[in-house]
């Protein structure tokens, strides 16, 4: 009985996951938004993608502490309400002032900062079996991306058919209303201390009552992932401009599909996680990060076809959503329930901070090495070299001397 999955709770978790990646739609529409605000610096418009990460960084560090007083169910509902308001503002006043949109984009950061932590805590309560929970981490990632890619492409189609990118945000309204209802009905009031949930199976390190494990391993993993996300995010902030502006490879629909390739890759990574993680074991993360180096090199050398940029997005999405469940499960095995929320908050905070500084770091390095911060090939070259360094560091961080995660 103890190993059974709480089906009702899983419905609530999947409902939350369904809209968790909706803000990626803005990534695919960024080229259209740049056209609306042609008199504004492209870097300022790109801030629409950075603001959620900035807010997510702050909220990501705080949410683990908030959950000690506020049940995760209600924190999840706050995320969903924030996303609903984000969509409404972009729809109603999207073409009036870029700075209103930048502030409104911060609402997505509430969801972005809490998403991984809240899903992890709910899954820890819903599934006590380590092996099943590890697989379910991957499946929830797959669901996030599966629904996310649908939202992104519908947004691109709506934009192409109506001639207005603002209309794409109408898609969000029914999604988040349904999410709020299902979350309220299906999710229990889970706290990280496990007061309302069965205790999870013991991890590799048993901790005496009142004693806490050092958070140093969590910080090492989080800081390393910060650099991984920093260089990976060159795709998200540039894919729309790469396709529509730099190389004239397609319109808004093509750009939306390009942005959604990250999500499509994540779908495959999530649903296949149990299979490849079992084979790769502790080499899962290094192998995935190594593939990112190859992926980021493709748009540098192949600029006359959509195939290279699409393949790049697919592999980056696969790697990101393949590494995520591995790390979430590793941290769950490493830390007892009372510290798991804290470890996940540290991880989520650094991940979001990588997205915050990505534009500025990559543009700065591109300016230094290529003499033009807007050089598209320069940006991807900087990212590819940076990702190579991240891959090399991942070997001692994840593979050498680590116990194989399930």
C-alpha positions as a Markdown table, in Angstrom:
| # | Residue | x | y | z |
|---|---|---|---|---|
| 1 | Unk | 0.0 | 0.0 | 0.0 |
| 2 | Unk | 2.8 | 2.4 | 0.8 |
| 3 | Unk | 4.1 | 2.3 | -2.7 |
| 4 | Unk | 0.8 | 3.3 | -4.4 |
| 5 | Unk | 0.6 | 6.5 | -6.3 |
| 6 | Unk | -1.9 | 9.1 | -5.1 |
| 7 | Unk | -3.9 | 9.5 | -8.4 |
| 8 | Unk | -6.0 | 12.4 | -7.3 |
| 9 | Unk | -2.9 | 14.4 | -6.3 |
| 10 | Unk | -1.2 | 13.5 | -9.6 |
| 11 | Unk | -4.2 | 15.0 | -11.5 |
| 12 | Unk | -3.5 | 18.3 | -9.6 |
| 13 | Unk | 0.2 | 18.0 | -10.3 |
| 14 | Unk | -0.3 | 17.4 | -14.0 |
| 15 | Unk | -2.8 | 20.3 | -14.2 |
| 16 | Unk | -0.1 | 22.6 | -12.8 |
| 17 | Unk | 2.4 | 21.2 | -15.2 |
| 18 | Unk | 0.1 | 21.8 | -18.2 |
| 19 | Unk | 0.5 | 25.6 | -18.1 |
| 20 | Unk | 3.9 | 25.8 | -16.5 |
| 21 | Unk | 5.8 | 26.4 | -19.7 |
| 22 | Unk | 3.2 | 28.7 | -21.4 |
| 23 | Unk | 5.5 | 31.8 | -21.0 |
| 24 | Unk | 7.8 | 30.2 | -23.5 |
| 25 | Unk | 5.3 | 31.4 | -26.1 |
| 26 | Unk | 6.7 | 34.9 | -25.7 |
| 27 | Unk | 10.1 | 33.5 | -26.8 |
| 28 | Unk | 8.6 | 32.5 | -30.2 |
| 29 | Unk | 6.8 | 35.9 | -30.5 |
| 30 | Unk | 9.8 | 38.0 | -29.6 |
| 31 | Unk | 10.5 | 38.8 | -33.3 |
| 32 | Unk | 7.0 | 40.2 | -33.7 |
| 33 | Unk | 7.2 | 42.2 | -30.5 |
| 34 | Unk | 10.5 | 43.7 | -31.7 |
| 35 | Unk | 8.7 | 44.8 | -34.9 |
| 36 | Unk | 6.0 | 46.5 | -32.8 |
| 37 | Unk | 8.6 | 48.3 | -30.8 |
| 38 | Unk | 11.0 | 48.9 | -33.7 |
| 39 | Unk | 12.1 | 52.2 | -32.1 |
| 40 | Unk | 13.3 | 50.4 | -28.9 |
| 41 | Unk | 16.6 | 48.7 | -28.5 |
| 42 | Unk | 16.5 | 44.9 | -29.2 |
| 43 | Unk | 18.2 | 44.4 | -25.8 |
| 44 | Unk | 15.4 | 46.2 | -24.0 |
| 45 | Unk | 12.8 | 44.1 | -25.8 |
| 46 | Unk | 14.8 | 40.9 | -24.9 |
| 47 | Unk | 14.3 | 41.9 | -21.3 |
| 48 | Unk | 10.8 | 40.5 | -21.6 |
| 49 | Unk | 12.6 | 37.1 | -21.3 |
| 50 | Unk | 14.9 | 38.2 | -18.6 |
| 51 | Unk | 12.4 | 39.8 | -16.2 |
| 52 | Unk | 10.7 | 36.5 | -15.3 |
| 53 | Unk | 14.1 | 35.0 | -14.6 |
| 54 | Unk | 15.0 | 37.9 | -12.4 |
| 55 | Unk | 11.8 | 37.7 | -10.3 |
| 56 | Unk | 12.2 | 33.9 | -10.4 |
| 57 | Unk | 15.7 | 34.1 | -8.9 |
| 58 | Unk | 14.4 | 36.0 | -5.9 |
| 59 | Unk | 11.2 | 34.1 | -5.5 |
| 60 | Unk | 13.0 | 30.8 | -6.1 |
| 61 | Unk | 15.3 | 31.4 | -3.1 |
| 62 | Unk | 12.3 | 32.5 | -1.0 |
| 63 | Unk | 9.7 | 29.9 | -1.9 |
| 64 | Unk | 11.4 | 27.1 | 0.1 |
| 65 | Unk | 11.0 | 29.3 | 3.2 |
| 66 | Unk | 7.5 | 30.4 | 2.4 |
| 67 | Unk | 6.4 | 26.8 | 2.1 |
| 68 | Unk | 7.2 | 26.2 | 5.7 |
| 69 | Unk | 4.3 | 28.5 | 6.6 |
| 70 | Unk | 2.1 | 28.3 | 3.4 |
| 71 | Unk | 1.0 | 25.0 | 2.0 |
| 72 | Unk | 2.4 | 24.3 | -1.5 |
| 73 | Unk | -1.1 | 23.9 | -2.8 |
| 74 | Unk | -1.7 | 27.6 | -2.3 |
| 75 | Unk | 1.7 | 28.7 | -3.5 |
| 76 | Unk | 0.9 | 26.8 | -6.8 |
| 77 | Unk | -2.4 | 28.6 | -7.1 |
| 78 | Unk | -0.5 | 31.9 | -6.7 |
| 79 | Unk | 1.7 | 30.8 | -9.6 |
| 80 | Unk | -1.3 | 30.1 | -11.8 |
| 81 | Unk | -3.1 | 33.3 | -10.9 |
| 82 | Unk | 0.1 | 35.3 | -11.7 |
| 83 | Unk | 0.3 | 33.6 | -15.1 |
| 84 | Unk | -3.3 | 34.4 | -15.9 |
| 85 | Unk | -2.7 | 38.1 | -15.1 |
| 86 | Unk | 0.4 | 38.1 | -17.2 |
| 87 | Unk | -1.6 | 36.9 | -20.2 |
| 88 | Unk | -4.4 | 39.4 | -19.7 |
| 89 | Unk | -1.9 | 42.3 | -19.5 |
| 90 | Unk | -0.1 | 41.3 | -22.7 |
| 91 | Unk | -3.4 | 40.9 | -24.5 |
| 92 | Unk | -5.0 | 44.1 | -23.3 |
| 93 | Unk | -2.1 | 46.6 | -23.3 |
| 94 | Unk | 0.6 | 44.7 | -25.3 |
| 95 | Unk | 1.1 | 47.4 | -27.9 |
| 96 | Unk | 1.0 | 50.4 | -25.7 |
| 97 | Unk | 4.3 | 50.5 | -23.7 |
| 98 | Unk | 7.2 | 48.1 | -23.6 |
| 99 | Unk | 8.0 | 48.9 | -20.0 |
| 100 | Unk | 4.5 | 47.9 | -18.9 |
| 101 | Unk | 5.1 | 44.5 | -20.6 |
| 102 | Unk | 8.5 | 44.2 | -18.9 |
| 103 | Unk | 7.0 | 44.7 | -15.5 |
| 104 | Unk | 4.1 | 42.4 | -16.3 |
| 105 | Unk | 6.5 | 39.7 | -17.5 |
| 106 | Unk | 7.8 | 39.6 | -13.9 |
| 107 | Unk | 4.5 | 37.8 | -13.0 |
| 108 | Unk | 5.8 | 34.8 | -14.9 |
| 109 | Unk | 8.8 | 34.8 | -12.5 |
| 110 | Unk | 6.6 | 33.8 | -9.6 |
| 111 | Unk | 5.7 | 30.6 | -11.6 |
| 112 | Unk | 9.3 | 30.2 | -12.9 |
| 113 | Unk | 10.9 | 30.5 | -9.5 |
| 114 | Unk | 8.5 | 28.1 | -7.7 |
| 115 | Unk | 7.7 | 25.5 | -10.4 |
| 116 | Unk | 10.5 | 23.0 | -9.9 |
| 117 | Unk | 10.3 | 23.2 | -6.1 |
| 118 | Unk | 6.6 | 22.9 | -5.9 |
| 119 | Unk | 6.4 | 20.0 | -8.3 |
| 120 | Unk | 9.2 | 18.2 | -6.5 |
| 121 | Unk | 7.5 | 18.6 | -3.1 |
| 122 | Unk | 4.1 | 17.4 | -4.4 |
| 123 | Unk | 5.7 | 14.4 | -6.1 |
| 124 | Unk | 7.6 | 13.5 | -2.9 |
| 125 | Unk | 4.3 | 13.4 | -1.1 |
| 126 | Unk | 2.3 | 11.6 | -3.9 |
| 127 | Unk | 4.9 | 8.8 | -4.6 |
| 128 | Unk | 6.9 | 7.2 | -1.8 |
| 129 | Unk | 8.7 | 4.7 | -4.0 |
| 130 | Unk | 12.1 | 6.0 | -5.2 |
| 131 | Unk | 12.1 | 4.3 | -8.6 |
| 132 | Unk | 8.6 | 5.3 | -9.4 |
| 133 | Unk | 9.2 | 8.9 | -8.3 |
| 134 | Unk | 12.3 | 9.2 | -10.4 |
| 135 | Unk | 10.4 | 8.1 | -13.5 |
| 136 | Unk | 7.5 | 10.4 | -12.6 |
| 137 | Unk | 9.9 | 13.4 | -12.4 |
| 138 | Unk | 10.7 | 12.7 | -16.1 |
| 139 | Unk | 7.0 | 12.2 | -17.0 |
| 140 | Unk | 5.9 | 15.5 | -15.4 |
| 141 | Unk | 8.7 | 17.3 | -17.4 |
| 142 | Unk | 7.3 | 15.6 | -20.5 |
| 143 | Unk | 3.8 | 16.9 | -19.7 |
| 144 | Unk | 5.1 | 20.4 | -19.1 |
| 145 | Unk | 6.7 | 20.4 | -22.5 |
| 146 | Unk | 4.0 | 18.6 | -24.4 |
| 147 | Unk | 1.3 | 21.1 | -23.4 |
| 148 | Unk | 3.8 | 23.9 | -23.7 |
| 149 | Unk | 4.7 | 23.2 | -27.3 |
| 150 | Unk | 1.0 | 23.2 | -28.2 |
| 151 | Unk | 0.5 | 26.6 | -26.6 |
| 152 | Unk | 3.5 | 28.0 | -28.3 |
| 153 | Unk | 2.5 | 26.8 | -31.8 |
| 154 | Unk | -1.1 | 27.9 | -31.3 |
| 155 | Unk | 0.2 | 31.3 | -30.3 |
| 156 | Unk | 2.3 | 31.4 | -33.5 |
| 157 | Unk | -0.7 | 30.4 | -35.7 |
| 158 | Unk | -3.0 | 32.9 | -34.0 |
| 159 | Unk | -0.4 | 35.6 | -34.6 |
| 160 | Unk | 0.0 | 34.7 | -38.3 |
| 161 | Unk | -3.7 | 34.4 | -38.9 |
| 162 | Unk | -4.8 | 37.6 | -37.1 |
| 163 | Unk | -1.7 | 39.7 | -37.7 |
| 164 | Unk | -1.6 | 40.5 | -33.9 |
| 165 | Unk | 0.7 | 38.8 | -31.5 |
| 166 | Unk | -1.4 | 40.1 | -28.6 |
| 167 | Unk | -4.3 | 37.9 | -29.6 |
| 168 | Unk | -2.1 | 34.8 | -28.9 |
| 169 | Unk | -2.4 | 35.4 | -25.2 |
| 170 | Unk | -6.2 | 34.8 | -25.3 |
| 171 | Unk | -5.2 | 31.1 | -25.3 |
| 172 | Unk | -4.0 | 31.4 | -21.7 |
| 173 | Unk | -7.3 | 32.4 | -20.1 |
| 174 | Unk | -9.2 | 29.1 | -20.2 |
| 175 | Unk | -6.0 | 27.1 | -19.5 |
| 176 | Unk | -5.3 | 28.9 | -16.2 |
| 177 | Unk | -9.0 | 29.0 | -15.1 |
| 178 | Unk | -9.2 | 25.2 | -15.4 |
| 179 | Unk | -5.8 | 24.8 | -13.7 |
| 180 | Unk | -6.9 | 26.9 | -10.7 |
| 181 | Unk | -10.0 | 24.8 | -10.3 |
| 182 | Unk | -8.2 | 21.4 | -10.5 |
| 183 | Unk | -5.4 | 22.5 | -8.2 |
| 184 | Unk | -7.8 | 23.6 | -5.5 |
| 185 | Unk | -9.8 | 20.3 | -5.8 |
| 186 | Unk | -7.0 | 17.8 | -6.2 |
| 187 | Unk | -3.9 | 18.9 | -4.4 |
| 188 | Unk | -3.4 | 18.4 | -0.6 |
| 189 | Unk | -1.8 | 20.9 | 1.6 |
| 190 | Unk | 1.7 | 19.5 | 1.5 |
| 191 | Unk | 4.5 | 21.1 | 3.5 |
| 192 | Unk | 8.2 | 20.3 | 3.1 |
| 193 | Unk | 8.5 | 19.0 | 6.6 |
| 194 | Unk | 6.0 | 16.3 | 5.6 |
| 195 | Unk | 3.4 | 17.1 | 8.3 |
| 196 | Unk | 0.6 | 16.3 | 5.9 |
| 197 | Unk | 2.4 | 13.6 | 3.8 |
| 198 | Unk | 3.9 | 10.1 | 4.4 |
| 199 | Unk | 7.6 | 10.2 | 5.1 |
| 200 | Unk | 9.6 | 9.3 | 1.9 |
| 201 | Unk | 11.9 | 6.4 | 1.8 |
| 202 | Unk | 15.3 | 6.9 | 3.4 |
| 203 | Unk | 17.9 | 8.5 | 1.2 |
| 204 | Unk | 21.5 | 7.4 | 0.9 |
| 205 | Unk | 22.4 | 9.4 | 4.0 |
| 206 | Unk | 20.3 | 9.0 | 7.2 |
| 207 | Unk | 20.3 | 12.1 | 9.4 |
| 208 | Unk | 19.7 | 11.9 | 13.1 |
| 209 | Unk | 16.7 | 13.9 | 14.4 |
| 210 | Unk | 17.6 | 17.6 | 14.7 |
| 211 | Unk | 20.8 | 17.3 | 12.7 |
| 212 | Unk | 21.1 | 18.8 | 9.2 |
| 213 | Unk | 23.2 | 18.0 | 6.2 |
| 214 | Unk | 25.5 | 20.5 | 4.7 |
| 215 | Unk | 24.0 | 22.4 | 1.8 |
| 216 | Unk | 27.4 | 22.6 | 0.0 |
| 217 | Unk | 26.6 | 19.9 | -2.5 |
| 218 | Unk | 23.4 | 21.6 | -3.4 |
| 219 | Unk | 25.2 | 24.9 | -3.9 |
| 220 | Unk | 27.9 | 23.2 | -6.1 |
| 221 | Unk | 25.2 | 21.6 | -8.3 |
| 222 | Unk | 23.2 | 24.9 | -8.4 |
| 223 | Unk | 26.2 | 27.1 | -9.4 |
| 224 | Unk | 27.2 | 24.6 | -12.1 |
| 225 | Unk | 23.7 | 24.6 | -13.4 |
| 226 | Unk | 23.7 | 28.4 | -13.4 |
| 227 | Unk | 26.5 | 28.4 | -16.1 |
| 228 | Unk | 24.7 | 25.6 | -18.0 |
| 229 | Unk | 21.5 | 27.7 | -18.2 |
| 230 | Unk | 23.4 | 30.9 | -18.9 |
| 231 | Unk | 24.9 | 29.6 | -22.1 |
| 232 | Unk | 21.9 | 27.5 | -23.0 |
| 233 | Unk | 19.7 | 30.6 | -22.9 |
| 234 | Unk | 21.4 | 32.1 | -26.0 |
| 235 | Unk | 18.8 | 30.1 | -27.9 |
| 236 | Unk | 15.8 | 31.4 | -26.2 |
| 237 | Unk | 16.7 | 35.0 | -26.4 |
| 238 | Unk | 17.8 | 34.9 | -30.1 |
| 239 | Unk | 15.9 | 32.1 | -31.9 |
| 240 | Unk | 13.1 | 34.4 | -33.1 |
| 241 | Unk | 15.5 | 37.1 | -34.3 |
| 242 | Unk | 17.8 | 34.4 | -35.8 |
| 243 | Unk | 14.9 | 33.1 | -38.0 |
| 244 | Unk | 13.0 | 36.3 | -38.8 |
| 245 | Unk | 15.6 | 39.0 | -38.8 |
| 246 | Unk | 19.2 | 37.8 | -39.0 |
| 247 | Unk | 18.9 | 35.1 | -41.7 |
| 248 | Unk | 15.3 | 35.7 | -43.0 |
| 249 | Unk | 14.5 | 32.0 | -42.8 |
| 250 | Unk | 10.8 | 32.3 | -42.0 |
| 251 | Unk | 7.9 | 34.2 | -40.5 |
| 252 | Unk | 6.2 | 34.3 | -37.0 |
| 253 | Unk | 5.0 | 30.7 | -37.4 |
| 254 | Unk | 8.5 | 29.4 | -38.3 |
| 255 | Unk | 9.9 | 31.4 | -35.3 |
| 256 | Unk | 7.3 | 29.9 | -33.0 |
| 257 | Unk | 8.1 | 26.4 | -34.2 |
| 258 | Unk | 11.8 | 27.2 | -33.6 |
| 259 | Unk | 11.1 | 28.3 | -30.1 |
| 260 | Unk | 8.9 | 25.3 | -29.5 |
| 261 | Unk | 11.7 | 22.9 | -30.5 |
| 262 | Unk | 13.1 | 23.3 | -27.0 |
| 263 | Unk | 9.8 | 22.1 | -25.7 |
| 264 | Unk | 9.5 | 19.3 | -28.2 |
| 265 | Unk | 13.0 | 18.1 | -27.1 |
| 266 | Unk | 11.8 | 18.3 | -23.5 |
| 267 | Unk | 8.8 | 16.1 | -24.3 |
| 268 | Unk | 11.0 | 13.3 | -25.5 |
| 269 | Unk | 13.5 | 13.8 | -22.7 |
| 270 | Unk | 10.7 | 13.6 | -20.1 |
| 271 | Unk | 8.9 | 10.5 | -21.3 |
| 272 | Unk | 12.1 | 8.6 | -22.1 |
| 273 | Unk | 13.9 | 9.6 | -18.9 |
| 274 | Unk | 13.5 | 6.3 | -17.1 |
| 275 | Unk | 15.1 | 4.4 | -20.0 |
| 276 | Unk | 18.2 | 6.5 | -20.7 |
| 277 | Unk | 18.9 | 7.5 | -17.1 |
| 278 | Unk | 19.0 | 3.8 | -16.2 |
| 279 | Unk | 21.6 | 3.2 | -18.9 |
| 280 | Unk | 23.7 | 6.3 | -18.4 |
| 281 | Unk | 23.4 | 6.4 | -14.6 |
| 282 | Unk | 25.7 | 9.0 | -13.0 |
| 283 | Unk | 26.9 | 10.0 | -16.5 |
| 284 | Unk | 23.4 | 11.2 | -17.5 |
| 285 | Unk | 24.1 | 14.9 | -16.9 |
| 286 | Unk | 27.6 | 15.0 | -18.5 |
| 287 | Unk | 26.4 | 13.2 | -21.6 |
| 288 | Unk | 23.5 | 15.6 | -22.0 |
| 289 | Unk | 25.7 | 18.7 | -21.5 |
| 290 | Unk | 28.1 | 17.3 | -24.0 |
| 291 | Unk | 25.4 | 17.1 | -26.6 |
| 292 | Unk | 24.6 | 20.8 | -26.0 |
| 293 | Unk | 28.1 | 21.7 | -27.2 |
| 294 | Unk | 27.4 | 20.1 | -30.6 |
| 295 | Unk | 23.9 | 21.6 | -30.8 |
| 296 | Unk | 25.1 | 25.2 | -30.2 |
| 297 | Unk | 27.7 | 24.8 | -33.0 |
| 298 | Unk | 25.0 | 23.9 | -35.6 |
| 299 | Unk | 23.5 | 27.4 | -36.1 |
| 300 | Unk | 27.0 | 28.8 | -36.5 |
| 301 | Unk | 27.9 | 26.7 | -39.5 |
| 302 | Unk | 24.5 | 26.1 | -41.1 |
| 303 | Unk | 22.7 | 29.4 | -41.6 |
| 304 | Unk | 20.7 | 28.8 | -44.9 |
| 305 | Unk | 18.2 | 26.3 | -43.5 |
| 306 | Unk | 15.9 | 26.0 | -40.6 |
| 307 | Unk | 17.1 | 22.5 | -39.9 |
| 308 | Unk | 20.2 | 23.5 | -37.9 |
| 309 | Unk | 18.4 | 26.0 | -35.6 |
| 310 | Unk | 15.5 | 23.6 | -35.1 |
| 311 | Unk | 17.9 | 20.7 | -34.3 |
| 312 | Unk | 19.8 | 23.0 | -31.9 |
| 313 | Unk | 16.6 | 23.8 | -30.0 |
| 314 | Unk | 15.5 | 20.1 | -29.9 |
| 315 | Unk | 18.8 | 19.0 | -28.4 |
| 316 | Unk | 19.0 | 21.8 | -25.9 |
| 317 | Unk | 15.5 | 21.1 | -24.7 |
| 318 | Unk | 16.2 | 17.4 | -24.4 |
| 319 | Unk | 19.3 | 18.1 | -22.4 |
| 320 | Unk | 17.6 | 20.6 | -20.1 |
| 321 | Unk | 14.6 | 18.4 | -19.4 |
| 322 | Unk | 16.8 | 15.3 | -19.1 |
| 323 | Unk | 19.1 | 16.9 | -16.5 |
| 324 | Unk | 16.3 | 18.4 | -14.5 |
| 325 | Unk | 14.6 | 15.2 | -13.2 |
| 326 | Unk | 18.0 | 13.6 | -12.5 |
| 327 | Unk | 19.0 | 16.5 | -10.3 |
| 328 | Unk | 15.6 | 16.7 | -8.6 |
| 329 | Unk | 15.8 | 13.0 | -7.8 |
| 330 | Unk | 19.4 | 13.2 | -6.7 |
| 331 | Unk | 18.6 | 16.1 | -4.3 |
| 332 | Unk | 15.6 | 14.2 | -2.9 |
| 333 | Unk | 17.8 | 11.2 | -2.2 |
| 334 | Unk | 20.5 | 13.4 | -0.7 |
| 335 | Unk | 18.4 | 15.6 | 1.6 |
| 336 | Unk | 15.7 | 14.7 | 4.1 |
| 337 | Unk | 12.3 | 16.1 | 3.5 |
| 338 | Unk | 12.8 | 19.1 | 5.8 |
| 339 | Unk | 15.8 | 20.2 | 3.8 |
| 340 | Unk | 14.6 | 19.1 | 0.3 |
| 341 | Unk | 12.6 | 22.3 | -0.2 |
| 342 | Unk | 15.6 | 24.4 | 0.7 |
| 343 | Unk | 17.9 | 22.4 | -1.7 |
| 344 | Unk | 15.4 | 22.7 | -4.5 |
| 345 | Unk | 15.0 | 26.5 | -3.8 |
| 346 | Unk | 18.8 | 27.0 | -4.1 |
| 347 | Unk | 18.8 | 25.0 | -7.4 |
| 348 | Unk | 15.9 | 26.9 | -8.8 |
| 349 | Unk | 17.3 | 30.3 | -7.7 |
| 350 | Unk | 20.6 | 29.8 | -9.4 |
| 351 | Unk | 19.0 | 28.3 | -12.5 |
| 352 | Unk | 16.8 | 31.4 | -12.9 |
| 353 | Unk | 19.8 | 33.7 | -12.2 |
| 354 | Unk | 21.5 | 32.1 | -15.2 |
| 355 | Unk | 18.7 | 33.3 | -17.4 |
| 356 | Unk | 18.8 | 36.8 | -15.8 |
| 357 | Unk | 22.4 | 37.5 | -16.7 |
| 358 | Unk | 22.5 | 35.4 | -20.0 |
| 359 | Unk | 21.8 | 38.3 | -22.4 |
| 360 | Unk | 24.2 | 40.7 | -20.8 |
| 361 | Unk | 27.1 | 38.2 | -20.3 |
| 362 | Unk | 26.8 | 36.8 | -23.8 |
| 363 | Unk | 26.4 | 40.2 | -25.4 |
| 364 | Unk | 29.4 | 41.5 | -23.4 |
| 365 | Unk | 31.6 | 38.5 | -24.4 |
| 366 | Unk | 30.4 | 38.8 | -28.0 |
| 367 | Unk | 31.4 | 42.4 | -28.1 |
| 368 | Unk | 34.8 | 41.7 | -26.7 |
| 369 | Unk | 35.7 | 38.7 | -29.0 |
| 370 | Unk | 33.7 | 39.7 | -32.2 |
| 371 | Unk | 33.5 | 43.5 | -32.0 |
| 372 | Unk | 29.7 | 43.5 | -32.3 |
| 373 | Unk | 27.4 | 42.5 | -29.5 |
| 374 | Unk | 24.6 | 41.9 | -32.0 |
| 375 | Unk | 26.6 | 39.3 | -34.1 |
| 376 | Unk | 24.4 | 36.3 | -34.2 |
| 377 | Unk | 27.2 | 33.9 | -35.1 |
| 378 | Unk | 29.3 | 35.5 | -32.4 |
| 379 | Unk | 26.7 | 34.9 | -29.7 |
| 380 | Unk | 26.3 | 31.2 | -30.6 |
| 381 | Unk | 30.1 | 30.8 | -30.7 |
| 382 | Unk | 30.5 | 32.3 | -27.2 |
| 383 | Unk | 27.7 | 30.0 | -26.0 |
| 384 | Unk | 29.2 | 26.9 | -27.6 |
| 385 | Unk | 32.6 | 27.5 | -26.1 |
| 386 | Unk | 31.1 | 28.3 | -22.7 |
| 387 | Unk | 29.0 | 25.1 | -22.9 |
| 388 | Unk | 32.2 | 23.1 | -23.6 |
| 389 | Unk | 33.7 | 24.3 | -20.3 |
| 390 | Unk | 30.4 | 23.5 | -18.5 |
| 391 | Unk | 30.5 | 20.0 | -20.0 |
| 392 | Unk | 34.1 | 19.4 | -18.8 |
| 393 | Unk | 33.3 | 20.6 | -15.3 |
| 394 | Unk | 30.2 | 18.3 | -15.2 |
| 395 | Unk | 32.3 | 15.2 | -15.3 |
| 396 | Unk | 33.8 | 15.6 | -11.8 |
| 397 | Unk | 30.6 | 17.3 | -10.4 |
| 398 | Unk | 28.3 | 14.5 | -11.4 |
| 399 | Unk | 30.2 | 11.4 | -12.6 |
| 400 | Unk | 33.4 | 11.0 | -10.6 |
| 401 | Unk | 32.8 | 9.5 | -7.1 |
| 402 | Unk | 29.0 | 9.8 | -7.2 |
| 403 | Unk | 26.6 | 7.1 | -6.5 |
| 404 | Unk | 24.3 | 6.3 | -9.5 |
| 405 | Unk | 21.0 | 8.0 | -9.1 |
| 406 | Unk | 17.8 | 6.0 | -9.9 |
